[in-house]
Amino acid sequence: MKILVYYLIIINIFTFLLYGMDKWKAKHHRWRISESALLLAAIAGGSVGALAGMYGFHHKTLHRKFTIGVPVFLILQIMLLLWFPGR
């Protein structure tokens, strides 16, 4: 269980920073991080970091696949954690 907690902390920090980096790249007309990579980070357990990045950096908040998809990923991840507590 400790490993899962550490994993979730790391993936959410990583995802938050990824969204921030993509926002910075968008502002500076640099090569962007793909939407699929951003969504994959959220699916991989970083949905809290993705939501924090979306609204903290005001990034991808007008894209339905993010405004609907990321909260759905979060709900599914919470359901999984509740379904398999302590395993």
Buried (B, 14 or more C-beta within 10 A) or exposed (E): EEEEEEEBEEBBBBBBBBBBBBBEEBEEEEEEBEEEEBBEBBBBBBBBBBBBBBEEBEBBEEBEEBBEBBBEBBEEBEEEEEEEEEE
